[in-house]
């Protein structure tokens, strides 16, 4: 299955991250957030920490 979503594991620094992001419990929650908000999910980071270990990175929204 190729969904063009980059996947990685490791630390996440919310202060240094400039892209649009959310945290979630699972990868499926990331996909649901994207679908419900009309954003495109481009990366998933598994921090393997806490109750919400998944960081969902979304494509930047540009308004013309």
N, C-alpha and C positions, 0 to 999 in steps of 0.2 A: 504494500500500500504506500503510494507516494502522495503525501499531502503538502509537500513543500514547507513543512514546519521544521525549523532547526531545533534540535533537542540537545541539551547539555546538562551536566551535573556540576554542582559546586556552589561556591559562595555567591551571594547576591548582595550588592551594595545599593540600597534604594536611594541614597544620596547622589551617587555618581551616575545612576541610570537616568538618562534624559528622555528615553522613549516612553510611550504610553504603556503602563503595566498595571496588573492586578495580581493578587495572590489567590490561590484556590487549593482545595484539598486533593483534587485529581486532575489529570489531563482532560478528562471529559468535561469537568467544570469549566476549564478554560474555553473549550469549544462552545459550551453553552453560553458563556459570557459574550463571546464573539458574536454568536448568532443573535442573541437578544439585544445587543447594542449596535449591531451593524458594523462592527469592526472586523478587520482581517487579522487572524492570529498568525504571527510570523516566527515566534520562538517560544519554547517551553524550557524553563530551567528548573531542575529538580534539586532543591537545596538539601533535601533529606533531613530537614529540621522542623520540629514543632508540629502543630496541628494542621497548619496550612503550608506544606512544604513546596508547593508548586508555584512558580512565578510565570505568569502569562505575559508575553510581550506582544503588543499589537502594533500594526502598521500605523505610522503617523497619519493623522487625519488632516487633509488639506481642504480648505474651503476656497472655492474660486469666486 
